[in-house]
Amino acid sequence: MAFQPKDNTEWDMQADVVVVGFGAAGAATAITAHDLGARVLILEKAPKGQEGGNTRVAAQGYLNTSSPEKAAAYLTALCGPYTVPESMIRVWADEMGKNNEWVENIGGDPQEHQHPPIGVEYPELPGSDSVHKFHHGDTLGYSHTWMMFDRAVKDRDIQILYDTPGVELVQDGVSKEILGVQAERDGISINVEASRAVVLTCGGFENNQDMIRNYLPGVPYCYTSGTPYNEGDGIRMAMAVGADLWHMNNYAGPSMALKAPEFRTTFSMLPLHFGSELPGGMIVVGPDATRFTDEKLKTSHGKVEQNGQWDPLRTPCPMFMIFDHALFSAGPLYDKESRSGWNRIVDQYEWSDDNVVELDKGWITKAENILSLARSLNLESTNLIDTVSRWNGIC
């Protein structure tokens, strides 16, 4: 945090509203502030071409609810014992039903792709029949909804500074008023004045391993399938000026995927998809070389119901997907038809059709038998042999 006397600060740039982060939240903030007459400046951490946060590489769907009362009941049930103030739930429920109208007003074309009960993640909860899933345009995925946001911002000539991460909030030393934000651009620190507001829309902490260890129980490390630029910057800046935190232990996950050393984000493995049927056999084992879950267990954004409550899928680290030659030879292990994910949408890695390139890269380890494979992976060989033998016997 930078304490500054209000009248003595030297500002390099100025706007009414400074938005830190250019994903959907940042775009919506900038559009709304602009349309209400404010001069808006967006500071985006990523270089141009990699902006958009998780919104850019998500599946491109959003919710529009049909009843505020039912939506409130649904969110209340979703929270379970982790209560949220009623006023917060009501705001969410009231505004969630206005998304389509807002999307249309900025030039979007809302199209429903899942109508209750199809696609509702928790259909057993009260109010679930009010949840409708939409996207912009004729096609779901491939950044289409994000492109709508991006176009709406560009059409308004809102200034965007790429490769310019926010570093700390500038606060008046006496009144504690937030005066602006200190950012870094081309290796130089700049002060950006916000005469009306600084809005932090710079994502979570999924690429900050220290924060992951501190806030996510039982997760020593993990990697995202989304933007690699979310490192908890906004959380850190807000804490520095006295903000409290809540719900830091909740996240959309976990899921099982491949993390290759050369790439910052993960690859979605087709054999792990719920409902996929492929030749050959596959199991996933933990560091003790034993199975820890049903590999095809359907999760709800990483959550599974156990003993009457929803908990994160248990994912010991590291984990290994063990499979036979029949599966290896059946086609690409990576989901090349995916409509989302950083490696698919932004980095656009082309996985080989026969998996041989990835084998040669060392992403896949090959062995003639289970004993040799265990030794190559530094796994306990007796456990792995017994685990595979038991699996084969059951199958």
C-alpha positions as CSV (number, residue, x, y, z in Angstrom):
1,M,0.0,0.0,0.0
2,A,1.2,3.5,-0.9
3,F,0.3,6.2,1.6
4,Q,0.1,9.6,-0.1
5,P,-1.1,13.1,0.9
6,K,-4.1,13.7,-1.2
7,D,-2.8,17.0,-2.6
8,N,0.8,16.1,-3.2
9,T,0.6,12.9,-5.2
10,E,2.2,13.0,-8.7
11,W,-0.1,11.3,-11.1
12,D,1.0,9.9,-14.4
13,M,-2.5,9.2,-15.7
14,Q,-6.1,10.0,-14.5
15,A,-9.6,8.7,-15.0
16,D,-12.9,8.8,-13.1
17,V,-13.0,5.0,-12.8
18,V,-9.9,2.7,-12.9
19,V,-10.7,-0.9,-13.6
20,V,-7.9,-3.4,-12.7
21,G,-8.4,-6.5,-14.8
22,F,-10.0,-7.1,-18.2
23,G,-12.2,-10.2,-18.0
24,A,-16.0,-10.3,-18.0
25,A,-16.2,-8.5,-14.6
26,G,-13.8,-5.8,-15.7
27,A,-15.5,-5.4,-19.0
28,A,-19.0,-5.2,-17.4
29,T,-17.7,-2.6,-14.9
30,A,-16.0,-0.5,-17.6
31,I,-19.1,-0.6,-19.9
32,T,-21.5,0.3,-17.1
33,A,-19.3,3.1,-15.8
34,H,-18.8,4.5,-19.3
35,D,-22.5,4.4,-20.1
36,L,-23.2,6.4,-16.9
37,G,-20.8,9.1,-18.1
38,A,-17.5,8.2,-16.4
39,R,-14.1,8.3,-18.0
40,V,-12.8,4.8,-17.7
41,L,-9.3,3.3,-17.8
42,I,-8.6,-0.5,-17.8
43,L,-5.3,-1.8,-16.5
44,E,-4.7,-5.4,-17.8
45,K,-1.9,-7.6,-16.5
46,A,-1.7,-9.8,-19.6
47,P,-0.1,-8.7,-22.9
48,K,-2.4,-7.9,-25.8
49,G,-3.7,-11.2,-27.3
50,Q,-3.8,-12.9,-23.9
51,E,-6.2,-10.6,-22.1
52,G,-9.7,-11.7,-21.1
53,G,-9.0,-13.7,-17.9
54,N,-10.8,-17.0,-17.4
55,T,-13.8,-15.5,-19.4
56,R,-11.9,-15.8,-22.6
57,V,-11.2,-19.5,-22.3
58,A,-14.3,-20.7,-20.3
59,A,-17.1,-22.6,-21.9
60,Q,-18.8,-19.2,-22.6
61,G,-22.1,-19.9,-20.7
62,Y,-23.8,-17.7,-18.2
63,L,-26.9,-17.9,-16.1
64,N,-30.2,-16.1,-16.4
65,T,-32.7,-17.0,-13.7
66,S,-36.5,-16.9,-14.3
67,S,-37.7,-16.2,-10.7
68,P,-35.9,-14.0,-8.1
69,E,-37.6,-16.0,-5.3
70,K,-36.6,-19.4,-6.7
71,A,-33.1,-18.1,-7.5
72,A,-32.7,-17.0,-3.9
73,A,-33.8,-20.3,-2.6
74,Y,-31.4,-22.1,-4.9
75,L,-28.4,-20.0,-3.9
76,T,-29.3,-20.4,-0.2
77,A,-29.4,-24.2,-0.7
78,L,-26.1,-24.1,-2.6
79,C,-24.4,-22.4,0.3
80,G,-25.6,-25.1,2.7
81,P,-24.1,-24.5,6.2
82,Y,-21.8,-21.8,4.8
83,T,-24.3,-19.0,5.3
84,V,-24.3,-15.8,3.2
85,P,-26.1,-12.7,4.3
86,E,-29.6,-12.5,3.1
87,S,-29.1,-9.1,1.6
88,M,-26.3,-10.5,-0.6
89,I,-28.4,-13.4,-1.7
90,R,-31.2,-11.1,-2.6
91,V,-29.0,-8.9,-4.7
92,W,-27.7,-11.9,-6.6
93,A,-31.1,-13.3,-7.1
94,D,-32.6,-10.0,-8.3
95,E,-29.8,-9.2,-10.7
96,M,-29.2,-12.7,-12.1
97,G,-32.6,-12.5,-13.9
98,K,-31.5,-9.4,-15.8
99,N,-28.4,-10.8,-17.5
100,N,-30.1,-11.4,-20.9
101,E,-31.5,-7.9,-21.0
102,W,-28.1,-6.5,-20.2
103,V,-26.4,-8.7,-22.8
104,E,-28.9,-7.6,-25.4
105,N,-28.4,-3.9,-24.5
106,I,-24.6,-4.2,-25.2
107,G,-25.3,-5.9,-28.6
108,G,-25.3,-9.5,-27.6
109,D,-27.6,-12.3,-28.8
110,P,-28.6,-14.5,-25.8
111,Q,-29.2,-18.2,-26.8
112,E,-30.3,-20.8,-24.3
113,H,-28.2,-24.0,-24.5
114,Q,-29.5,-25.8,-21.4
115,H,-33.1,-25.6,-20.1
116,P,-34.1,-27.0,-16.8
117,P,-33.9,-29.8,-15.8
118,I,-31.2,-30.5,-18.4
119,G,-27.8,-29.1,-17.4
120,V,-28.8,-27.9,-13.9
121,E,-25.8,-28.8,-11.7
122,Y,-27.8,-29.5,-8.6
123,P,-31.4,-30.3,-9.8
124,E,-32.3,-31.8,-6.4
125,L,-32.0,-28.4,-4.7
126,P,-35.0,-26.0,-4.2
127,G,-35.3,-23.4,-6.9
128,S,-33.2,-25.2,-9.4
129,D,-35.9,-25.0,-12.1
130,S,-35.3,-21.3,-12.3
131,V,-31.7,-21.7,-13.5
132,H,-31.2,-21.3,-17.3
133,K,-27.9,-21.4,-19.1
134,F,-27.3,-19.1,-22.0
135,H,-24.4,-18.0,-24.3
136,H,-23.9,-15.3,-26.9
137,G,-24.4,-16.1,-30.5
138,D,-25.0,-19.2,-32.6
139,T,-22.1,-21.2,-31.2
140,L,-21.3,-22.2,-27.6
141,G,-17.6,-22.0,-26.7
142,Y,-14.6,-20.7,-28.7
143,S,-14.5,-17.3,-26.8
144,H,-17.7,-16.1,-28.4
145,T,-19.3,-14.5,-25.3
146,W,-15.9,-13.0,-24.4
147,M,-15.6,-11.5,-27.9
148,M,-19.0,-9.8,-27.3
149,F,-17.6,-8.2,-24.1
150,D,-14.4,-7.2,-25.9
151,R,-16.2,-5.6,-28.8
152,A,-18.6,-3.7,-26.5
153,V,-15.6,-2.2,-24.7
154,K,-13.7,-1.4,-27.9
155,D,-16.9,0.2,-29.4
156,R,-16.9,2.7,-26.5
157,D,-13.3,3.7,-27.1
158,I,-12.5,2.8,-23.5
159,Q,-8.7,3.0,-23.0
160,I,-7.0,-0.3,-22.1
161,L,-3.4,-0.5,-21.0
162,Y,-2.1,-4.1,-21.6
163,D,0.9,-5.6,-19.9
164,T,0.2,-3.2,-17.0
165,P,-0.5,-5.0,-13.7
166,G,-1.9,-3.2,-10.7
167,V,0.6,-3.4,-7.9
168,E,-0.9,-1.5,-4.9
169,L,-3.6,0.9,-4.1
170,V,-2.8,4.5,-3.4
171,Q,-4.4,5.6,-0.1
172,D,-4.7,8.9,1.6
173,G,-2.6,8.7,4.8
174,V,-5.2,10.6,6.9
175,S,-8.7,9.9,5.5
176,K,-7.8,6.4,4.2
177,E,-9.6,7.3,0.9
178,I,-8.5,5.3,-2.0
179,L,-7.0,7.8,-4.4
180,G,-5.9,5.5,-7.2
181,V,-3.6,2.6,-8.1
182,Q,0.1,2.1,-8.6
183,A,0.8,0.0,-11.6
184,E,3.8,-1.3,-13.5
185,R,4.3,-0.5,-17.2
186,D,7.4,-1.3,-19.2
187,G,9.3,-1.9,-16.0
188,I,8.4,1.5,-14.6
189,S,6.1,2.3,-11.7
190,I,3.2,4.6,-12.6
191,N,0.5,6.3,-10.5
192,V,-3.0,6.3,-11.9
193,E,-5.5,8.6,-10.2
194,A,-9.1,7.5,-9.9
195,S,-11.3,10.5,-9.1
196,R,-14.3,8.3,-8.4
197,A,-13.4,4.7,-7.9
198,V,-10.8,1.9,-8.3
199,V,-12.5,-1.4,-9.1
200,L,-10.5,-4.6,-8.6
201,T,-11.6,-7.3,-11.1
202,C,-8.4,-9.1,-11.5
203,G,-9.4,-12.7,-10.7
204,G,-8.4,-15.3,-8.1
205,F,-5.2,-16.9,-6.9
206,E,-5.1,-20.1,-8.9
207,N,-1.6,-19.5,-10.2
208,N,-0.2,-18.5,-6.8
209,Q,1.1,-21.7,-5.1
210,D,1.7,-20.0,-1.8
211,M,-1.9,-18.8,-1.6
212,I,-3.1,-22.2,-2.7
213,R,-1.3,-23.9,0.2
214,N,-2.6,-21.3,2.6
215,Y,-6.2,-21.2,1.6
216,L,-7.2,-24.6,0.0
217,P,-7.2,-27.4,2.5
218,G,-5.4,-30.5,1.5
219,V,-4.1,-29.0,-1.8
220,P,-0.3,-28.8,-1.8
221,Y,-0.3,-27.4,-5.3
222,C,-2.5,-27.2,-8.3
223,Y,-2.7,-25.8,-11.8
224,T,-5.4,-24.1,-13.8
225,S,-7.0,-24.8,-17.2
226,G,-7.7,-21.0,-17.5
227,T,-5.6,-17.9,-17.6
228,P,-2.1,-18.1,-16.1
229,Y,-2.3,-14.4,-15.1
230,N,-4.5,-14.8,-12.0
231,E,-2.0,-14.6,-9.1
232,G,-4.1,-13.1,-6.3
233,D,-3.0,-9.5,-7.1
234,G,-6.3,-7.9,-6.2
235,I,-6.6,-9.9,-3.0
236,R,-3.2,-8.8,-1.9
237,M,-3.9,-5.1,-2.8
238,A,-7.2,-5.2,-0.9
239,M,-5.7,-6.8,2.1
240,A,-3.0,-4.2,2.3
241,V,-5.7,-1.5,2.8
242,G,-7.5,-3.5,5.5
243,A,-10.0,-5.5,3.5
244,D,-11.3,-8.7,5.2
245,L,-11.6,-12.0,3.3
246,W,-14.3,-14.7,3.1
247,H,-14.8,-18.0,1.3
248,M,-11.2,-18.4,0.5
249,N,-11.4,-22.1,0.8
250,N,-13.9,-22.6,-1.9
251,Y,-12.9,-23.1,-5.6
252,A,-14.2,-24.5,-8.8
253,G,-12.4,-27.8,-8.7
254,P,-10.5,-29.9,-8.4
255,S,-10.3,-31.9,-11.6
256,M,-7.8,-34.4,-13.0
257,A,-5.7,-33.2,-15.9
258,L,-2.2,-33.2,-17.4
259,K,0.3,-30.5,-16.5
260,A,3.2,-30.5,-19.0
261,P,6.4,-28.6,-17.9
262,E,6.5,-26.5,-21.1
263,F,3.0,-25.1,-20.6
264,R,1.6,-22.9,-17.8
265,T,-1.8,-24.5,-17.8
266,T,-3.3,-28.0,-18.0
267,F,-4.5,-30.3,-20.7
268,S,-7.9,-32.0,-20.5
269,M,-7.5,-35.7,-20.9
270,L,-10.2,-37.4,-22.9
271,P,-10.1,-40.8,-20.9
272,L,-11.0,-38.9,-17.7
273,H,-14.1,-37.3,-19.1
274,F,-17.3,-38.5,-17.5
275,G,-19.3,-40.6,-20.0
276,S,-16.4,-41.1,-22.5
277,E,-16.0,-44.7,-23.7
278,L,-12.7,-45.6,-25.2
279,P,-10.9,-48.9,-26.0
280,G,-8.4,-50.2,-23.4
281,G,-8.1,-49.7,-19.7
282,M,-7.1,-46.7,-17.5
283,I,-6.8,-46.0,-13.8
284,V,-5.5,-43.1,-11.8
285,V,-3.2,-43.6,-8.8
286,G,-1.8,-41.4,-6.1
287,P,1.8,-41.1,-4.8
288,D,1.4,-44.5,-3.1
289,A,0.5,-46.2,-6.4
290,T,-3.1,-47.0,-5.3
291,R,-6.4,-45.8,-6.7
292,F,-8.2,-43.2,-4.7
293,T,-11.4,-42.5,-6.6
294,D,-13.7,-43.7,-9.4
295,E,-11.9,-42.2,-12.4
296,K,-15.2,-41.6,-14.3
297,L,-17.0,-40.2,-11.2
298,K,-19.2,-37.2,-12.3
299,T,-18.3,-34.2,-10.3
300,S,-20.1,-30.8,-10.0
301,H,-17.2,-28.4,-10.6
302,G,-15.0,-30.7,-8.6
303,K,-17.5,-31.4,-5.8
304,V,-18.9,-34.9,-5.0
305,E,-21.6,-35.8,-2.5
306,Q,-20.3,-37.9,0.4
307,N,-22.2,-38.7,3.6
308,G,-24.9,-36.1,2.9
309,Q,-22.6,-33.2,2.1
310,W,-20.7,-31.9,-0.9
311,D,-16.9,-32.0,-0.6
312,P,-14.1,-31.5,-3.1
313,L,-13.0,-34.6,-5.0
314,R,-10.0,-36.1,-3.2
315,T,-6.9,-35.6,-5.3
316,P,-3.6,-36.7,-3.7
317,C,-0.6,-35.1,-5.4
318,P,1.1,-36.2,-7.6
319,M,-1.2,-38.5,-9.4
320,F,-0.6,-40.7,-12.4
321,M,-3.0,-41.9,-15.2
322,I,-2.0,-45.5,-15.9
323,F,-3.2,-46.9,-19.2
324,D,-2.6,-49.7,-21.7
325,H,-1.4,-49.7,-25.3
326,A,-4.9,-50.2,-26.6
327,L,-5.9,-46.8,-25.2
328,F,-2.7,-45.2,-26.3
329,S,-3.3,-46.4,-29.8
330,A,-7.0,-45.5,-30.0
331,G,-6.5,-41.8,-30.8
332,P,-5.4,-38.6,-29.1
333,L,-5.5,-38.7,-25.3
334,Y,-6.1,-34.9,-25.3
335,D,-9.5,-33.6,-26.1
336,K,-8.8,-31.9,-29.4
337,E,-12.4,-30.9,-29.8
338,S,-12.6,-28.9,-26.6
339,R,-14.2,-25.5,-27.0
340,S,-12.5,-24.1,-23.9
341,G,-9.2,-24.1,-22.0
342,W,-6.1,-21.9,-22.3
343,N,-4.0,-24.4,-24.1
344,R,-6.8,-25.0,-26.6
345,I,-8.0,-21.4,-27.2
346,V,-4.9,-19.2,-26.6
347,D,-1.8,-21.3,-26.9
348,Q,-3.5,-23.5,-29.4
349,Y,-1.3,-26.5,-28.9
350,E,-1.9,-29.2,-31.6
351,W,-1.7,-32.6,-29.9
352,S,-0.6,-35.4,-32.2
353,D,-3.3,-37.8,-33.4
354,D,-1.2,-40.9,-32.3
355,N,0.2,-39.4,-29.0
356,V,3.8,-40.1,-30.3
357,V,5.0,-36.5,-30.2
358,E,3.9,-36.2,-26.6
359,L,5.5,-39.5,-25.8
360,D,8.8,-38.2,-27.3
361,K,8.4,-35.0,-25.2
362,G,8.3,-37.1,-22.0
363,W,4.8,-36.1,-21.2
364,I,3.9,-39.8,-21.4
365,T,6.1,-42.6,-19.9
366,K,6.2,-45.9,-21.7
367,A,7.3,-49.3,-20.3
368,E,7.1,-53.0,-21.2
369,N,5.4,-54.0,-18.0
370,I,4.0,-52.6,-14.8
371,L,7.2,-53.2,-12.8
372,S,9.3,-51.2,-15.2
373,L,6.7,-48.5,-15.3
374,A,6.6,-48.2,-11.5
375,R,10.4,-47.9,-11.5
376,S,10.3,-45.2,-14.2
377,L,7.8,-43.2,-12.2
378,N,9.4,-43.8,-8.9
379,L,6.3,-45.5,-7.6
380,E,6.1,-48.4,-5.1
381,S,6.1,-51.3,-7.5
382,T,4.3,-53.8,-5.3
383,N,1.4,-51.4,-4.8
384,L,1.1,-50.6,-8.5
385,I,1.3,-54.2,-9.6
386,D,-1.4,-55.2,-7.0
387,T,-3.6,-52.2,-8.0
388,V,-3.5,-53.0,-11.7
389,S,-4.0,-56.7,-11.0
390,R,-7.0,-56.0,-8.9
391,W,-8.5,-53.7,-11.5
392,N,-8.0,-56.2,-14.2
393,G,-9.5,-58.9,-12.1
394,I,-12.6,-56.8,-11.4
395,C,-13.0,-55.9,-15.1
